[in-house]
Structure formats: structure tokens, C-alpha cells
Amino acid sequence: MASPLTTSAGRLFDAVAALTGVRSEVNYEGQAAIELEALADPGETGAYPLPLGGAEASGVPLVIDPRPTVRDVVRDVERGIPAPRVSARFHNALAAATATGCEIAAARSGVDTVVLSGGVFQNRLLLWRTADLLRDAGLRVLLPELLPANDGGISYGQLAVASARLERERGNGHVRA
């Protein structure tokens, strides 16, 4: 394998930005993704294949396989497809795969609400395209409004859970330090 495994969608944005010549080195976290989003062709409706493994059996983790996407990005770049079209096709692919994964997870869990959060959803193009697909599938979509979608929101959530646990332990007469 030529690269390490990752759970970060940001690394996919970094790869596509580098392959399209948008940005191969960054000066701050998210720079390549921001620039890739900014140049995406809003009229492009095509999408690269971005298969979702694990969908066939419940209890199996859902895993996006970016290899076909990367191969098609390289092919399009070699054919001279402009970076704005490549960027849009990539965004469309990631939105579709994310929405499909959320639909499957919601069905497995018996819920009809999806929360879109995490640093990747600071990308408005990805956020709105994913949210639209989820709404079209009949799911209720919640978006961060008062807290940031990135690590700041995660930190707040961790604090809320810790606080609730501490309060519950105090209510039981147990206090752990």
C-alpha cells in the first residue's frame, strides 16, 4: 500500500487537490480542501464512483473505498478535464457516498434523523449537497448552528457527556475524582 489508512475525509481532499494541481503543500489545516471547494463548478452534476463497502450486511462497518475515485480523477486530469469540473465531481461523489452511508446507518438503527458534523462539513458545498440528498431520502437533517462543526463541537460534546456522568454519579451518592 502506498499510503496509510485514515478515517479523515480531509486526506481525500488533500489528494484530489494535489492531483488536480490545485495545492500540493499546505500552510494550514484544510487549505487544500478550501481551495478545492472554492473552484468547484456549481453546474457540474457528474460524480466519480466512490463505493461503499459493508452495506450488504448489518453489523458490518461501512467503509468508503476511494481508489476508484482517485483512479478516475487521475484519468480526467490526464485527459485535460478542468480542475473545477474534477472538484465538483469529487464533491458530488463524496456527498452521495456519505448520504448513502447515513441512510444505511439510519435504517440499521431505526432512526430518521441524521446529524452532519465534523471538520469536513465546514465545506459548505459538501454540506449542502449531502443534506439535500438525505432530505430527498426522507431523513431529517440536523446541522450545527451554535457550535462549530469541527473539533470545537466535539470538545463541547465531550464536556457535556462528562458533566452528565458526573451529575448522575453525584445523584447516586458516588463522587469520583
QUICOR-V463662 format. One record per helix or strand of 3 or more residues. SS is the DSSP state (~ for helix, > for strand). FROM is the first residue (numbers start at 1). LEN is the number of residues. Records with the same first field share a line. If there is no record, write none. Layout:
SS: FROM-LEN  FROM-LEN
This chain:
~: 9-11  31-9  67-12  83-27  119-4  124-13  151-21
>: 113-4  140-4
